[in-house]
């Protein structure tokens, strides 16, 4: 009880430990020749920042596509000859492939637009 009351006391301030500040990893990186950059630090223009965001979103969609395709494949393998489960699995895999085509088309369009805007 004493520890709990001490933690919530207004007189004591809890200080969070910062691994990046206290580990010396910045000094090691600087000595190795790497600059200290934030995630968006090297993206100084709007188009390159948008390109990074689009890349992250497309990567996430690729992972979702892979997961749904595996799910559809497992459903098909475990269907035990039941036509309704086989058709459902085929539908999931077909929807995944259509989604993949849409995502790839969106990527191609976004690369075209970002390239056109950056010139």
Secondary structure, DSSP 4 states (H G I P E B T S, - for coil): -HHHHHHS-SS-------HHHHS-HHHHHHHTT-----TTTT--SHHHHHHHHHHHHHHHHHHHHHHHHHHHHHHHHTSTT-HHHHHHHHHHHHHHHHHHHHHHHHHHHHHHHHHHHH-
